[in-house]
Amino acid sequence: MRNLKLLRTQEFQPVQALGNPQCFSIRTDRGTLLIGTEYGIVELDPVTQEVTNEVYLTAEGFLPEDGSGHIVGIEDLPDQESACVATATGDVILCNLNTNQLECVGSVEGGLTVMSWSPDQELVLLATGQQTLILMTRDFEPITESHIHQDDFGEGKFITVGWGKKETQFHGSAGKQAAHTKPMEMPPASPWDDHRPRITWRGDGQYFAVSAVCPGTGARKIRVWSRELVLQTTSEPVPGLEQALAWKPSGSLIASTQDKANKHDVVFFEKNGLLHGEFTLPFEKGQVKVKELLWNSESVILAVWLEELKSESNPQPKAYVQLWTAGNYHWYLKQSLHFGSSEDSPIVSLAWDREIPYRLHVLCQQWRHFCYDWQWSTDRSTGEEASDPAHVAVIDGDGHVDKEPTVKVGAVGGSGFKVSVAVPRLEKSYRIDLGDNRERKNPLGLRLVTWLQDDLFLAVSQGLLPAQTIIHHLNLSSSAEEGRVDISSPVSVDGVVISLCCDPKNKVVALQLSDGQIMKYLWGAEMPTVIPWLSSSGAAVRFPSWCVQTALAMIGGEETVFGLTDRCRFFINDVEVASNVTSFAIHDEFLLVTTHSHTCQCLSLKNTSLKALQSGLGSTSVPNSETLRKVERGSRIVTIVPQDTKLILQVPRGNLETIHHRALVLAQVRKWLDRLQFKEAFECMRKLRINLNFIYDHNPKVFLENVETFIKQIDSVNYINLFLAELKEEDFTKTMYPPLDPSSTHELHSSNSKKVDLICDAMRTAMENISASKYCLSILTSHVKKSPPELATVLQRIRELREQAPATAGSVSAEEALKYLLYLVDVGELYDHSLGTYDFDLVIMVAEKSQKDPKEYLPFLNKLKKMESNYQRYCIDKYLKRYPKALHHLRKCGAEHFSEFLNLVKDQNLYNEALKLYLPDTPEYKAISCAYGEYLIQKHLPEQAGLIFFRCRAFEKALDAFLMSGSWQQALCSASELCFTEDKLASLARSMAGKLSEKRKYTDAAILLEQYAKDYEEAILLLLEGAAWDEALRLVYKYRRTDILETNFKPSLLEVQRNHLAFLEAQKAAFSRYRTRLSVVRELKQQARNELLDFEAPNCPESDLFSDTSSIVTASDTSSKYTHSNSRISARSSKNRRKAERKKHSLKEGNPLEDIALLEVLGEIVRSVDGLKDEVHCLLKHLVLFGYDGQAQKLQQALEETLQLMEHTLPEIWSPDLQQSPANPILGPNSTANSITAAYSQQKMTTPAVQDSELFIPPKLNKSTQWKLNWEQ
C-alpha cells in the first residue's frame, strides 16, 4: 500500500566536453561521475556542473583519434584511486585519477565485448570477441579462461531416478498426447538484439550469470557460473529470450525479458535455470524493446529501460524508464519516466547508486545527467469527518483506471477475497505548461504535488541552481473545455526541498530541506513568504537527520513538526524522542506509531507535552495500559478510519490487517457516551470485548440521569441482561481503563449505596416505567445481581406471574421466567429460597427444574404439609438454618414447645433474640436469662453474667458471678438483696478484701475493711502497704489513733524513702554501665565496617584469596543459632516465644545483637525512672509534713540527677541516623564485590533487629508533671 515518492530531482545542464558519452561509473567517495567517451574519460562533478578531470586515451593509441573508438566498460576502484577501462579493441587500461597516468594491464587480440567486476571488486570478468570468458584477480592476474557456449548443462545437472519413460509419465492437463509432441524449434534472437553477451553478478559475488546468443540456434541462453568460472547450470530453452539480464542482489532470482506470442514479459529464473514467475509490460507486442534491467541494492525496485521500436508510423521512438516493485506476489508499476524521442535526449546509460539505495542516475546524450531520489510513501486521504472515506491510493501502472477496481481484504496483490467498490472515473485532465523546454527534457520536473484546496495545488521544482527550489502554485482553471492549469511561482527557497506537509486550517506548509532544516511557508498570506520554523523557545527547528515522512500536529497549543527517518529515528521538532519507530500517523488527537519491538503505541496529543510524549514512547511495558498493544512483526500503519476505531496495518508479506487499538476504541466510546449515544457505544464495546462497566464508570451521574434513554436505545432484553450480568463493584476507569488525560475524569456518584445495587435499582425503576412485561427477565436479573441477591423477591414475582391471567403476546410466562432464573442462580440455592416462601406449589415447580429425585423431596414436603402452620414454618426455617425466624415461629406454637425453644436458643446462642420474645416478669424470661448467664460464665465473662442474673433476680448466682469477676460493689448489692446479716456481710467483706490485696488494690480493700468489717486498723496498715499516704492519714485522724503515726506511719515513710534511693542508685549505675558498653560495641562495629571498605585494598596481597562464598557462610554461621532456634520454637506457646525473644536480645558480650539488647534495656530503665515522678511527689509531701526535710531533699536530688543524666545522654544513645545505619549496605565508589557481599551478609545478620523498629525510637520523658517541691527555696 505504498508508493514511490520522488524526494529530489537533480538536473544537470550540458557541459562542454569532447565526444559523446557512452557509459559511466559513479565515484561514491567523491560523488562524481566517470563518463567514458570515444576519446577517453571525463570526470564530471554534478554539484558544480563542471568537468573536474579529462583523460584522453587517444594520446597513447588506446583509442583511435577519428572518434570511432568504443569503451565497453568502466569501473571506479576507490582503494587504488584509479579507474579501470576496457576498450572494444581488447585493451584493459588502469588510469590513475590523481596523476592521469595510464597503464595497460592486459590486451586481448580478439577484442572485448563486456567487462564486469564482482561486487567486492576482488575479481574481474572479461567477455572476448571470440566468445570466451577470462577471469582475473583485482591485480589482473589471470585465473582461468573458458568458452561461453558449453554443451554440458553444468555441475547442477538434474538427476533422473529412472521412474519410467516419458511416454508413460503423467502430463497433467496436457493429456497423453503431450508425450508424443516434438520439442519446438527455438526462434533466433530478436532483430534488434545487439548479440553482445550480458553479465550479472549475485549480490555476494559467489556466482554470476551470462546471457549470450548460441551460434547454433541463434537464440539466447543463460548460464550460471561459479566464482571459480565453473559452469553450474544452463537455463531451460525459452523462446523469445532477450538481451536484458539482472541478478537480484539478494540472490533469489535472475531477471530477463521474453517476447511472447501476444505480450512482452519480464521473466525470472532461479539459480538452477528454471523459470520462476513473470509479469507483463504495459505495451503491445512489438512496440518496445528492453535495453536493460537493473535492481537497486536493496533488491526492492527493478528498473526497466525501454525504447520504442522505430517504424514508419513512429519515426521518432520514445524512451522510458519504469520502476517496478513486488508485493504479495504481485508486481506494481510505481513510476514511469518518459524521456521523449531518442533524438531529443536519448538515454545512454542508467545505474542505481551503490550507497544510497533509492537514488537512480540517468545519463543522456548531450551530456545531460539526471539524479532521482525516491522514497516510500503512503498516500492516504486526510478527511477527519465521519463521512470522509479512508481512501489509500496505490499506484499500479497507468491502465488500472479502465478496470473495475477491487478492495482486497486480507491479501493485497494476491488472490484474496475481493469486494467491488464504485468505479473511479476521470473527472477532468489538466495540462501544465512551465513555459520552457525543461519538462520535455526532464520527465519529472515537478514533484511533491500537494492538494491544498479545491482548486489549488502546490508543487516544487529545481531552480536555476542545483541548490535552489522553486515553489509553484497550480490553480485549476475550468474556462476552456480541456482544463488548463495557471501556474505561478511566487517564492524560491535556498536549499533543496525534499518533503512538505500542510495544515489547511492554518494555511501553513512545513518544508523540509535536504539538511534537515524546517521552513514555514505561509501560502495563505497576501504575499506568500518562507520563514524558518521556530520552536516555543524561539530556536530554529532542524531535524538532526532528514526525514522521509513528516506531519504537523498541535501539542500544548503549539504547532509541532513530526519526522521519521529511514533509520527509524523519530523526531518531534528537533528532539529525537525514539529510535525504533517504523511508521507513524496522526489521527485526530492521537499519535500512533509502530516500533521494532512489534508494538503499536497510541499516545494522546491532548493536554500533553514533549517530555510526556518522549517518556511515553520510551515505556515498553505498562500494565493495563491502553496505549500499547502487540502487532505482527514488521507491521506498518497504512491508514486510520476517521471517527472510527479501525487501524489498518500492512505486514511485510503484503496482507492488510484491521485492528481496533484499545486507545482509539476507548476514545471513540468516550465520545459516544458524552453524546448519549449509548447504542453505538454498547455495540462497539460488546464486539471488541470492552467491559460494559465502563458505560457507568465513565460518568456515573450522567448515566443515572439517562437510564431510560439507555434502555430505549439498547431496546434488547438480552443486551440489558448482558450489561447487568457484567456489573462489578470495581471502578474500571481506575483499574482497567484509566484515562490518558487525568483531568477528564468524572467524579463518582455521591451515594452511600453500592455501585451494583444503585444501577440495578435505577434500571429496574426505569424498566418498570417503560414496560414491566417486556423487560420482565431484565427486572429479575436486576434483583438477582444485587448484593445480597433478592431471591425471595424474584420468587414472589414468579408467583405473581403464575397467578396472572393467561400470557399475552410478548409477555413472559412463569415457566419461562423460572427457566431463565436457573441460568443465573444455582438450582439448590433457588430451591432453598423457594422453600422459604412456604409456597409448596412454587417449591415443586423449582424442584422439577432441578436434578433432585422426587423420592427425596416429595416425602419431605408431604410431611411438612401435615404440620400446624407455625410449627411447619419453624421446621422449614430450621431446615434452611434461618434460626432467628425459626425461633419466632416456634414462639407462636405455645408453652408446650418451650423446652424445644430453649434447646434451640442454647444450641444456636440466640439469647438476645429469645429475650425479646418474652416479657421480663415471665418465668420463660427468667429461664432464658439464667441460661444466658451460664453461657457468659463459660465464655469467661462473669461480670456480664452477674448483670444478667441480677436483672432476672437470681441474686445468688449474681453474687457468685460478681465475686468471680472482682466487682465488689455489685457483690455487696447482691448481698443486700439476699438480706445478709452484719456478721455474714463482714465475713464477705474480709474475703473480698483479701482477694483485692492480692491484686494490689489496697485502697478498695481498705474501704471494705473500714466500712463493712469495722476493722480500721487493718485498713490503715493496707493503705500504708500500698503507699496511699493521704487516705491512711485521713483514717488515723478520723479514728483519733495518732499513736499509729509513730508506730507505723513514719517508719513506713522512711522505709519507702530508702527503697527509692537504693532503686535510683542501682538504676543510675546500670544506666551508666550499659551506656558505656553500648559505645564500645558501636565502636567495634564501626571498625568492622572500615575493615570491609579496605577488604580489597591495593596493598593487600591476600585480597584475592577471599571468596564471596566464605564471607557469606561466615556471616550466616554467626547468627545461625538464633535463626534456627526461632524456627524450631515457632509453633510453641506464647510463653516460649517471649522467652526466645529475650534470648535473642541477650546482653551477653559478643552477641551479634548486643547493641539492640542494650538499647532495649536502656529504654526500660529510662521509662521506669520517669514513671516514679508521681509516687516520689506524694512521698516528698509527707516527708516534709513530718519534718524529714533532709530525707526529702536527698530523694529529690537523687531523682533529679538521674533524670538529668538520662536526658543529656538520650541524643547520644539514640542518634538520628541510628535507624538507617544497620539496614544500608556499604556502597559507593570505594566498594568492591567482596566488601558489598560481606556488608550484605552483615545486614542479613541484623535483619531481626531491624524488625523491632520501636527500639530505635528514643523514649520520651514526661516534662509536664510537676513533681519537685520548692520548699528548699
Order of alpha helices (4+ residues) and beta strands (2+ residues): beta-beta-beta-beta-beta-beta-beta-beta-beta-beta-beta-beta-beta-beta-beta-beta-beta-beta-beta-beta-beta-beta-beta-beta-beta-beta-beta-beta-beta-beta-beta-beta-beta-alpha-beta-beta-beta-beta-beta-beta-beta-beta-beta-beta-beta-beta-beta-beta-beta-alpha-beta-beta-beta-beta-alpha-alpha-alpha-alpha-alpha-alpha-alpha-alpha-alpha-alpha-alpha-alpha-alpha-alpha-alpha-alpha-alpha-alpha-alpha-alpha-alpha-alpha-alpha-alpha-alpha-alpha-alpha-alpha-alpha-alpha-alpha-alpha-alpha-alpha
